[in-house]
Amino acid sequence: MIKALGSTLDGSNIPGSTAPASNIPHVVGLFADQPVAEVNQVVKSCGLDLVQLCGRESLDYCQQVETQVIK
């Protein structure tokens, strides 16, 4: 829940939101220009929920990552 300027945002009253925000944080790994096999190995061994790719990864590369990708 976020309180700012006298209003409260809890996920249900944010424009464009379809569901309340989760109280459980996501575990995100950041990678730049690493081999996709290495990224997938870290995803599995660390239990990552998301991967953020910060390099020059292609769409094909993103589709090979075995979890959700932020690009």
N, CA, C and O atoms as a DFTB+ gen file, in Angstrom:
284 C
 N C O
     1  1       0.848      -1.167       0.000
     2  2       0.000       0.000       0.000
     3  2       0.895       1.233       0.000
     4  3       1.887       1.282       0.728
     5  1       0.556       2.212      -0.801
     6  2       1.341       3.436      -0.920
     7  2       0.476       4.609      -0.481
     8  3      -0.649       4.760      -0.956
     9  1       0.989       5.435       0.415
    10  2       0.270       6.630       0.849
    11  2       1.026       7.844       0.351
    12  3       2.210       8.015       0.640
    13  1       0.336       8.683      -0.398
    14  2       0.968       9.886      -0.934
    15  2      -0.074      10.969      -1.115
    16  3      -1.163      10.714      -1.631
    17  1       0.252      12.160      -0.699
    18  2      -0.615      13.327      -0.879
    19  2      -2.043      13.080      -0.416
    20  3      -2.998      13.497      -1.070
    21  1      -2.181      12.398       0.718
    22  2      -3.497      12.212       1.305
    23  2      -4.333      11.119       0.669
    24  3      -5.485      10.938       1.064
    25  1      -3.805      10.383      -0.298
    26  2      -4.563       9.283      -0.895
    27  2      -3.792       7.983      -0.696
    28  3      -2.584       7.987      -0.461
    29  1      -4.501       6.897      -0.794
    30  2      -3.897       5.588      -0.627
    31  2      -4.049       4.794      -1.905
    32  3      -5.146       4.693      -2.455
    33  1      -2.945       4.225      -2.382
    34  2      -2.971       3.353      -3.551
    35  2      -2.702       1.936      -3.076
    36  3      -1.681       1.673      -2.440
    37  1      -3.611       1.026      -3.384
    38  2      -3.412      -0.363      -2.987
    39  2      -3.455      -1.321      -4.164
    40  3      -3.561      -2.531      -3.964
    41  1      -3.377      -0.818      -5.371
    42  2      -3.419      -1.664      -6.549
    43  2      -4.789      -1.714      -7.182
    44  3      -4.896      -1.825      -8.403
    45  1      -5.847      -1.634      -6.380
    46  2      -7.197      -1.717      -6.935
    47  2      -7.680      -0.374      -7.458
    48  3      -8.612      -0.325      -8.261
    49  1      -7.062       0.722      -7.014
    50  2      -7.513       2.041      -7.444
    51  2      -6.478       2.769      -8.300
    52  3      -6.517       3.993      -8.419
    53  1      -5.560       2.022      -8.889
    54  2      -4.584       2.603      -9.807
    55  2      -5.144       2.495     -11.217
    56  3      -5.508       1.398     -11.639
    57  1      -5.226       3.593     -11.958
    58  2      -5.754       3.521     -13.320
    59  2      -5.003       2.489     -14.158
    60  3      -3.773       2.475     -14.189
    61  1      -5.757       1.632     -14.832
    62  2      -5.161       0.606     -15.680
    63  2      -4.804      -0.666     -14.943
    64  3      -4.391      -1.642     -15.569
    65  1      -4.953      -0.681     -13.627
    66  2      -4.631      -1.872     -12.853
    67  2      -5.768      -2.871     -12.943
    68  3      -6.938      -2.496     -12.863
    69  1      -5.431      -4.141     -13.110
    70  2      -6.460      -5.173     -13.182
    71  2      -6.498      -6.038     -11.943
    72  3      -7.442      -6.805     -11.752
    73  1      -5.481      -5.929     -11.092
    74  2      -5.441      -6.751      -9.888
    75  2      -4.675      -6.012      -8.802
    76  3      -3.815      -5.182      -9.094
    77  1      -4.992      -6.320      -7.543
    78  2      -4.244      -5.694      -6.454
    79  2      -2.771      -6.086      -6.514
    80  3      -2.422      -7.169      -6.985
    81  1      -1.932      -5.208      -6.039
    82  2      -0.501      -5.498      -6.000
    83  2      -0.237      -6.629      -5.019
    84  3      -0.901      -6.737      -3.988
    85  1       0.720      -7.458      -5.341
    86  2       1.094      -8.570      -4.478
    87  2       2.013      -8.061      -3.374
    88  3       2.820      -7.157      -3.588
    89  1       1.879      -8.648      -2.205
    90  2       2.777      -8.301      -1.104
    91  2       4.073      -9.091      -1.171
    92  3       4.997      -8.832      -0.400
    93  1       4.153     -10.049      -2.082
    94  2       5.338     -10.878      -2.218
    95  2       6.227     -10.288      -3.313
    96  3       5.799     -10.190      -4.463
    97  1       7.448      -9.898      -2.978
    98  2       8.321      -9.311      -4.007
    99  2       8.778     -10.365      -5.007
   100  3       8.901     -11.542      -4.669
   101  1       9.026      -9.940      -6.225
   102  2       9.569     -10.816      -7.257
   103  2      11.091     -10.783      -7.183
   104  3      11.691      -9.757      -6.862
   105  1      11.693     -11.912      -7.482
   106  2      13.147     -11.999      -7.545
   107  2      13.543     -11.819      -9.006
   108  3      13.156     -12.609      -9.866
   109  1      14.323     -10.764      -9.278
   110  2      14.680     -10.392     -10.644
   111  2      16.195     -10.472     -10.809
   112  3      16.954      -9.994      -9.966
   113  1      16.615     -11.083     -11.911
   114  2      18.034     -11.121     -12.255
   115  2      18.299     -10.189     -13.428
   116  3      17.547     -10.196     -14.402
   117  1      19.350      -9.393     -13.349
   118  2      19.724      -8.485     -14.442
   119  2      20.927      -9.056     -15.172
   120  3      21.920      -9.446     -14.557
   121  1      20.821      -9.099     -16.500
   122  2      21.874      -9.664     -17.330
   123  2      22.113      -8.750     -18.521
   124  3      21.198      -8.072     -18.988
   125  1      23.340      -8.737     -19.005
   126  2      23.686      -7.973     -20.207
   127  2      24.607      -8.815     -21.075
   128  3      25.746      -9.103     -20.710
   129  1      24.087      -9.203     -22.232
   130  2      24.876      -9.891     -23.251
   131  2      25.537     -11.179     -22.754
   132  3      26.670     -11.486     -23.123
   133  1      24.822     -11.926     -21.917
   134  2      25.312     -13.215     -21.436
   135  2      24.755     -14.333     -22.313
   136  3      23.688     -14.161     -22.904
   137  1      25.436     -15.464     -22.417
   138  2      24.882     -16.591     -23.163
   139  2      23.539     -17.024     -22.558
   140  3      23.400     -17.088     -21.337
   141  1      22.564     -17.317     -23.404
   142  2      21.226     -17.654     -22.916
   143  2      21.258     -18.894     -22.028
   144  3      20.470     -18.988     -21.087
   145  1      22.136     -19.834     -22.300
   146  2      22.243     -21.029     -21.454
   147  2      22.657     -20.648     -20.032
   148  3      22.173     -21.237     -19.065
   149  1      23.543     -19.673     -19.906
   150  2      23.975     -19.204     -18.587
   151  2      22.821     -18.513     -17.863
   152  3      22.623     -18.727     -16.667
   153  1      22.066     -17.692     -18.575
   154  2      20.911     -17.013     -17.977
   155  2      19.917     -18.049     -17.468
   156  3      19.451     -17.952     -16.334
   157  1      19.588     -19.039     -18.293
   158  2      18.618     -20.058     -17.891
   159  2      19.117     -20.886     -16.713
   160  3      18.320     -21.301     -15.871
   161  1      20.422     -21.133     -16.642
   162  2      20.983     -21.875     -15.517
   163  2      20.824     -21.078     -14.225
   164  3      20.483     -21.645     -13.187
   165  1      21.067     -19.777     -14.278
   166  2      20.912     -18.921     -13.096
   167  2      19.433     -18.813     -12.711
   168  3      19.104     -18.814     -11.525
   169  1      18.542     -18.721     -13.699
   170  2      17.098     -18.686     -13.428
   171  2      16.706     -19.902     -12.599
   172  3      16.008     -19.775     -11.593
   173  1      17.156     -21.080     -13.022
   174  2      16.796     -22.320     -12.323
   175  2      17.455     -22.414     -10.953
   176  3      16.788     -22.737      -9.971
   177  1      18.749     -22.140     -10.872
   178  2      19.466     -22.334      -9.613
   179  2      19.093     -21.306      -8.552
   180  3      19.169     -21.597      -7.358
   181  1      18.690     -20.109      -8.970
   182  2      18.349     -19.045      -8.013
   183  2      16.848     -18.853      -7.844
   184  3      16.417     -18.087      -6.982
   185  1      16.046     -19.538      -8.652
   186  2      14.593     -19.393      -8.548
   187  2      14.106     -18.015      -8.951
   188  3      13.205     -17.467      -8.316
   189  1      14.690     -17.446      -9.998
   190  2      14.293     -16.104     -10.431
   191  2      12.874     -16.105     -10.987
   192  3      12.485     -17.029     -11.700
   193  1      12.105     -15.074     -10.662
   194  2      10.757     -14.895     -11.203
   195  2      10.790     -14.175     -12.540
   196  3       9.960     -14.435     -13.412
   197  1      11.742     -13.276     -12.702
   198  2      11.865     -12.447     -13.900
   199  2      13.331     -12.257     -14.240
   200  3      14.209     -12.370     -13.385
   201  1      13.574     -11.966     -15.515
   202  2      14.906     -11.610     -15.984
   203  2      14.797     -10.265     -16.679
   204  3      13.936     -10.075     -17.538
   205  1      15.671      -9.325     -16.309
   206  2      15.754      -8.056     -17.023
   207  2      17.019      -8.094     -17.863
   208  3      18.121      -8.288     -17.349
   209  1      16.842      -7.903     -19.172
   210  2      17.969      -7.933     -20.101
   211  2      18.381      -6.508     -20.430
   212  3      17.573      -5.717     -20.916
   213  1      19.641      -6.183     -20.162
   214  2      20.132      -4.809     -20.265
   215  2      21.123      -4.612     -21.403
   216  3      21.741      -3.553     -21.512
   217  1      21.278      -5.614     -22.245
   218  2      22.261      -5.513     -23.318
   219  2      21.606      -5.430     -24.681
   220  3      20.563      -4.799     -24.854
   221  1      22.237      -6.078     -25.644
   222  2      21.768      -6.036     -27.033
   223  2      21.075      -7.337     -27.432
   224  3      21.215      -7.788     -28.569
   225  1      20.335      -7.940     -26.513
   226  2      19.674      -9.213     -26.774
   227  2      18.543      -9.042     -27.789
   228  3      17.789      -8.070     -27.742
   229  1      18.443     -10.005     -28.704
   230  2      17.414      -9.970     -29.752
   231  2      16.094     -10.545     -29.237
   232  3      16.037     -11.126     -28.153
   233  1      15.043     -10.373     -30.027
   234  2      13.749     -10.966     -29.697
   235  2      13.875     -12.482     -29.616
   236  3      13.302     -13.100     -28.719
   237  1      14.616     -13.087     -30.537
   238  2      14.829     -14.535     -30.516
   239  2      15.490     -14.959     -29.207
   240  3      15.093     -15.958     -28.607
   241  1      16.479     -14.217     -28.768
   242  2      17.162     -14.487     -27.504
   243  2      16.154     -14.429     -26.353
   244  3      16.114     -15.328     -25.513
   245  1      15.345     -13.372     -26.319
   246  2      14.359     -13.194     -25.249
   247  2      13.398     -14.372     -25.179
   248  3      13.007     -14.789     -24.088
   249  1      13.019     -14.909     -26.321
   250  2      12.076     -16.025     -26.366
   251  2      12.700     -17.324     -25.867
   252  3      11.975     -18.260     -25.529
   253  1      14.018     -17.400     -25.815
   254  2      14.697     -18.596     -25.319
   255  2      14.880     -18.589     -23.801
   256  3      15.204     -19.621     -23.213
   257  1      14.677     -17.448     -23.171
   258  2      14.808     -17.354     -21.722
   259  2      13.611     -18.059     -21.092
   260  3      12.471     -17.858     -21.509
   261  1      13.882     -18.884     -20.087
   262  2      12.868     -19.766     -19.521
   263  2      12.070     -19.150     -18.373
   264  3      11.627     -19.867     -17.475
   265  1      11.886     -17.856     -18.391
   266  2      11.004     -17.159     -17.458
   267  2      10.589     -15.852     -18.117
   268  3      10.993     -15.571     -19.246
   269  1       9.788     -15.053     -17.423
   270  2       9.345     -13.777     -17.982
   271  2      10.538     -12.837     -18.137
   272  3      11.468     -12.843     -17.332
   273  1      10.482     -12.030     -19.198
   274  2      11.598     -11.140     -19.533
   275  2      11.138      -9.689     -19.545
   276  3      10.069      -9.364     -20.062
   277  1      11.959      -8.830     -18.972
   278  2      11.802      -7.381     -19.096
   279  2      12.917      -6.928     -20.019
   280  3      14.090      -7.192     -19.757
   281  1      12.559      -6.254     -21.089
   282  2      13.579      -5.780     -22.035
   283  2      13.359      -4.319     -22.310
   284  3      14.106      -3.718     -23.082
